[in-house]
Amino acid sequence: LFLPAAAAAVYKQWIPNTNFETASNWDKGRVPCASDVVHFEKDKVVSVFVRSPHALTDMYLPLNGEFVLAAGAGFTAFDGSWDPGCDSGGAVRFADAEHHAWFDPTLWQDVSPSRELRLSGRIFSVDEERVPCHYDDVIFQPETSFRVNIDSSQRVIHLRSISVMGQELSTPASWAGYLRGPSAALQFHGNGTLQVTGTGCPDKSGCACGNALDGPRICAALLGASGRQCPEPACQSPLQPLGHCCGVCGATINLDFTPDFDLQKYQDRLVQELLSQPKYAGVQMAISKVHKAQTFLGLMSRSSTPLIQIVLIDDRAGVQAGSAAEQLAADIMEDIAQHGEALGISSGKMEVATGSTSSGQVGSHTLSRITAGTVMALLFGLLFLGGILFLYRKGKLR
């Protein structure tokens, strides 16, 4: 059982490692054997975890690096005896780990308590949220070494906690102590600074991820891994969700909320009452708080508005692409119309792009008290304009 506070915790685990026994870390695609000559580039900084003993013919070491040895691990000189599977010795080079970037979504996996939903394909994250967010817990697997580039457009990358070599660092003091140790400088490089806060999201309505400044960096890494081009969508006018790199077919819903709104409870409601229905078996949903930049007269403002973004996509193709997502979005809007006030939702706006539509369809629902406020604002505006017109006719205003 997870406590309510822990249920919302998000754990993201780093995938690559620089272990000696990982075959993909070597240019030959295999772990060096006894008759091999091992080469580490002399100018490449590296931390390497060694799990077992190895006999080698020769090994060239980097000028700056470390071997982290498990119990019983180490190196011995090859004595010339026959080694099965190692008939042809040669030079084996350790791969360059400098290109592994923190803001590459393909190098992280979600290991949260709700991971079963994600593994089943029902819940996904927009691209900016696939990388650790400000209130996430980061895990580097025990008994692994790594090297990660933390270049960032932010001065500081905030995190709730970091686990390294099985040790959880969840306070600013413990993290500062780790940074003073010998391994940190070999594991992390780049212009960014990681900072552990030890605090989770304090708002039950959710917290924005905080990776917007590094959005271009995230998309460059993601598109670089897939050939630097977004896949061609099946709809003519794809939607562009906030925090996502490529357009999608399906539906988006933007919700304005009140202090009573609870993001986790609302996600559970959508999953249990709507998304789990058999007719929506091929639909995926992403839901999170985002900040949308405000505009005035077509110009971008420096301020932004928090809202809850729901992104719905499905596995249908051709003219049917996005149709199941559209139907689910319609059901969500109907639920908001009936229960929005009790859920802490003040208004909702839906946009749709499917294979059978030439442009995005927009639907909205606003609760009565918001509508009344809008009417009052319009009345005040008309009174203000009427006052100006009166002063103009009286000659008081030119």
N, C-alpha and C positions, 0 to 999 in steps of 0.2 A: 504494500500500500504506500502511496506517495502522499505526503502532506499537501494541503492546498497550495502553499507557497512553492513547494518543490515541483508541483505538477506543471507549472508554467515555465520552469527552467528549461533552457535550450542548451544542449551540449553539442558542440561541433568538433569533430575529430580530424586531425591532419592526416592525409593519406600517405604521401611519399615518405621514404626514410633513406638514410645513408648507411644502413647496416652492411657489414662485410658479407654476410651470407645471402643477401638479396641479389638474385641473378641479374635482374634488370639494371643494377648499379654498375655493371661491367660491360665494356664494349663488345665482348665476345658473347654476351647473353648467358654466361655461366659463372659460377663461383670459381676463383683460381684454385688449381690443384698443385700437387707437389713439384712437378717439373716446370711450372710457370714462373715467369719473372713479372712481378707485380709493379705497376707504375702508378704513383699518385703524382699529379702535376705539382711541381714544386711551388708555384705561386698561387695555387688554389687552397683557400682555407677550408678545412673540413673536420667534422667530428664523426667518428666511425665506431659503431657499437659492434663488438666481436663476441659472438655467442659460444663458439667452440674452438678447440685447438686446430691449428693449421700448420702443415709442413710446406715450405716454399723454397724454390731454388734461390731467389733473390727478391728484394723489395726496395723500391725507391720511395722515400717518404717525402711529404710536403714540408716546407719550411715552417709552416704554422698550422698546427692541427693537433688532434688527440685521438687516441684509441681508448674506448671505454670497454674494459674487459669484464665479461661475466665470470662467475666462478668456474675455474678450470680452463678458461680460454687463454690463448696465447699463440706464439709463433715459434717454430723450430726450423732449423736448416734441413733441407732434403738430403737424405743420406745415400741417394742413388738407387735404393731398392725399388722393385717394381710396384707401381701404384695402379690398381685396376681403374680403368676409365680415364687414365691420364697418360696415354701413350705419347702424344705429341705436345711437348711443351712449347711455350712461346710467350710473347709479351701480352699481358692482360692489363688494360687501363681502366682506372676508376672513372665513372662518368661524371660530367660536370653537374654539380648540384646548385650552381649559382642562379639558374633560371627558374627555380621553384618560388613563385610569388605568393605572398599572403592573400592578395586580392584576386586570385584565380579560383573561380567557383568550382572548377573541375577537381581541385585538390582537397576539397573538404567533403565530409559526409556527416549527415545528421544522425546522432545517436541519442536523441531525446527520449523521454519515457513514452511519447506518442509516436515513436518511430514505426510501430506496426501499421499505423495509418499511412505513413509516408511510403513504407515498403509496399503496401497494397496498391499504391498509386492513387489514393483518394485525395491526399493533401500534398501540395507542393509549395515551394517558395519562389517568389520573384527573384531574379538573379542577384540583386544587391543583398538579399537576405540569405543567400546560400553561403556567403562569407560571414564569419563571426560578427555579430552586432554588438552594440555597446554593453548590453546586459547579459551576454552569453557566457557560458563556461567553455573554455577551449581545452582540448585533450590532445596531448602528444603521447602516443601509446607507450606503455611501460616496456623497458628493455628494447628501445629503439633510439637511434640517433637521427638527427635531421639538420637541415640547413634551410632557412627560409628568408626570402627577401621581403622586408617590411617597408619598402618605398611606399609613401603615401602622400596624398594631397592634404591630409590632416596633420596638424602638429603632433597630436597625441591620439593613439588608438586605444579607446577605453574598452575594458573587458571586466566581467565579473570575477573570473578566476582562470588560472592556467595550471594544468597538471603536466608535469615533466618527470619522466622516469619513475612514475608511480607516486610522485609527491604532489599534493594539491597545494597551490599557492593562492590563497584567497584573501590576503590582506595586503595593503600597500607596503607594510614593513617586510613581510616575508618575500614579496616579489623584489623589493629593493635589495634584500640580502642575496637573492639568487643572482641578480644582475652583477653583483660584485664578485661572484665566483668565476672560475676559469672557463666554464663551458658556454656561458651565455653569449659571449662575443663570437664564438665559433658557430653557434646555432642561429643567431639572428643578425642580419646585416641589412643596411639600407638607411634611408633618411628618416624613417618613422620611429616613433617611440611607443612601446607598449606600456600601458598603465593598468594595473589591477586595482579595482575599486572595492571588491567584496560585497557590492550591493546589487540586488536585482531590480527589475522594473518596479517602481513604487506606485504605479497607476494601474488600477484594475481595468481601465479602458485600453491598456496596452501602451507601449512605448515605440516610437519610430526607431528603425534599425540604426540610423546614424551613419550609413555608408554613402550618402548621396554625393558628397564631395569626391569620393573615389569611384563614382558610377562609371565615368569614362574609362578608368583603369580596369574596372571589372569587365566591362563589355569588350575592351581591347583584348584582354586575356581570354575571354570566352570565345570570341569570334576568331582569335588566332588559333585556338585549338580545333575549330571547325572549318578552317579555310577562309576566315575573315569575311564571311558573307552570311547574312541571315537566310534561313530557309524560305523558299517561296511559299507564301500563304495561299490557302485555297479560296480565300475571300478577297474581293477587289479592294476594300478599304479596311485593312486590319486595324484592330485596336492597339493602342500603345499604353499598357499599364505603367504607372509610376514605379520606377525601380527595376523595370524589365528591359532587356536589351533589344529584343525583336518584337515586331507586331504579332498579334495572335488573332485567331478566329474564335468566336465565342461571345462572351458577355462580361462586362465589368459593372459593378455596382459601387457607388460612392455614398457612404452614409455619414450624415451629420449626427452627432450624439450628444447626450446630456450627461451630467455627473453620475447618473444611475447606471450607465452602460458598463457591462462587464464583458470584455473581449473573449475570455476563455469560455465563459458560460454560453455566450452566443455562438461561438464556433461549435461547441458540443451540441447545441440545439440544432444547428444546421446539419451537422453530420448525422445525428440520430433520427431526426424527423424528416429530412429531405434527401440529403446526399446518399443515404443508405438504401433508398428505395431501388428496387430492381431496374426500373426504367432509366435510372441514372448510373448504371454500372460503369459506363465508359467516361464519366465526367470527373474531372479533377478540379479542386478548389484551392485557391490561395487566399488567405485573409490576414490582414495586418493593418496597423496604424501607419499612415504615411503623412507627409506634409506636402500640400499642393501650393505652389506659388500663386499668389494673387495677381490678377491683372486689372488694369484700369484703362479703358479706352484702347485696348489692344496692347498696352505696354506692360511689361513685367514689373511687378513690385518687389521690393526687398523683403516684405513680410510674407508669411505663409500661413495656411490654414490647416490644422490637423483634421483628418477624416479617416474613416475606416474604409479600406479598399478591399473589395471581393473580386477576384478574377476567376472566371469559369471557362474551362476549355474541355473539349471532348475528343474522342478517338474516331469520329466520323470523317469521311472524305467526300470530295466532290461537292455537289450542291447541298449535301447533307451536313457538311462541315459546320460545326458550331450550333447546330439545331437543338441538340439535347441540352447544351449549355444555356441556350436561349430560353428553353422551356423551364429549366431550373431557376434561372434568373427571374422569370415571370412569377414562379411560385414563391420565391423569396420576397419579391415586391408585394405580392398579395398578403403574405404573412406579416410584412411590415405594416401594411394598411390596417390589419386587424389587431396586431399586438405591439406595434412599434412603440407606443407611449410607455407601456409596461416594461418593455425591454430597454428603455433608455435611448431610443432612436427617434430623432426629431424629423428627419427627412431622408429620402433616398433617391438617387438618380441612376438610371440604368442605361447603358449603351450596348448595342448589339452589332456584331459583324459576322455574317454567316455566308456560306457558299451560294446562297440563293438571293442575297441582298446586295445591291450595288453600292450602298452607303450605310453608315452607321445609323441605326434606329435608336431614338432616345425616348425613354419613359421616365416618369418621376412620380414620387408621392411625397407630399408634405403634410404633416399633421396640422390640425385646425389652428392650434395656438400660434404656429409659425406663420400660417396663412394670414391670421389676424394681424400679426406684427408687420407682415409685408404690406397689407392694406393700409395700416396706420402710417407706415413710412411713406407710402405713395400720397396719402392725404396731406401729410406735412410738406412733402415736396410740392404738391399743387398749391398749397397755401403760400409757400415761399415764392413760387413763381408768380402767383397772383399779386403778392405784395410788391414785387419788382415791377410788374406791369402797371399797378396803381400809381406807384411813385413816378414812373416814366410819363404817364398821361398827365399827372399833376405838374410836370416840369421839374420835379425834384431830382430826377435822375436822367442823365443823358446817355 
